[in-house]
Amino acid sequence: MTFYRYSKTNAVLGYTILSVKAPGGRDEDAKRIKALVKVLTGEEPNIDNNHERVEYTRRHLEGLKRYAELVAIVEGWEKSA
C-alpha cells in the first residue's frame, strides 16, 4: 500500500499495483488485495478502470489506525505531509 497527498486538493489517496504475474493474473490479484484491505481497514477499496491497481482513500488510512503498531506511523505521515 502506498499513500500520498494529491497536491491540488491535499486529498489523501493511495494505491497498490496489480501484478500480471500473480497466480490467476490481475483479476485474482485484485480479489485477494480487496479482501485483505477490507479485513484490515473495514472498507472495501476500488479498482481502477484498467484493472491495473487498487485505489485507496483517507478512510483506508484511518482504518489502519485500528492497529496499535501502525498508529504512530500513520499519524507521523499525516503530520509530515
C-alpha positions in Angstrom: 0.0 0.0 0.0 1.3 3.4 -1.0 -0.3 6.6 0.2 0.3 10.2 -1.0 -1.4 13.6 -1.0 -2.9 14.9 -4.2 -1.3 18.4 -4.4 -4.3 20.3 -5.8 -6.8 19.3 -3.1 -4.5 17.9 -0.4 -6.6 14.7 -0.5 -5.2 11.5 0.9 -5.0 8.9 -1.9 -3.3 5.5 -2.2 -2.8 2.5 -4.4 -1.4 -0.9 -4.9 -0.2 -2.1 -8.3 -1.8 -5.3 -9.5 0.5 -7.9 -11.0 0.0 -9.7 -14.2 2.4 -12.4 -12.9 0.3 -13.1 -9.8 -1.4 -16.5 -9.8 -4.6 -16.0 -11.7 -3.5 -12.7 -13.2 -4.6 -9.2 -12.2 -8.2 -10.2 -11.6 -7.3 -12.7 -9.0 -4.7 -10.4 -7.5 -7.4 -7.7 -7.2 -9.7 -10.1 -5.4 -7.0 -11.1 -2.9 -5.9 -7.5 -2.2 -9.5 -6.2 -1.9 -10.3 -8.9 0.7 -7.2 -8.2 2.7 -7.7 -4.4 2.7 -11.4 -4.9 3.7 -10.3 -7.1 6.7 -7.5 -4.6 7.7 -9.4 -1.4 7.3 -13.1 -2.3 7.3 -13.6 -0.6 4.0 -13.5 -2.1 0.5 -11.2 -0.4 -1.9 -11.9 0.5 -5.6 -10.2 -1.0 -8.7 -9.2 1.5 -11.4 -10.9 1.2 -14.8 -7.9 -0.6 -16.4 -7.6 -3.2 -13.7 -4.0 -2.1 -13.1 -4.2 -1.0 -9.5 -6.3 -1.0 -6.3 -7.1 2.5 -5.1 -7.5 3.8 -1.5 -8.7 7.0 0.2 -8.4 8.6 3.6 -10.9 6.1 5.1 -8.5 3.3 4.4 -5.6 5.1 6.0 -7.8 5.9 9.0 -8.9 2.2 9.2 -5.2 1.2 9.6 -5.1 3.1 12.9 -7.0 0.3 14.5 -3.7 -1.4 14.8 -1.5 0.0 17.6 1.6 -0.8 15.7 0.6 1.5 12.8 -0.9 4.4 14.7 2.4 6.2 15.2 3.4 5.6 11.5 0.1 6.9 10.1 0.0 9.9 12.4 3.6 10.8 11.6 2.9 10.6 7.9 -0.2 12.8 8.2 1.8 15.5 10.1 4.7 15.5 7.7 2.6 16.0 4.6 
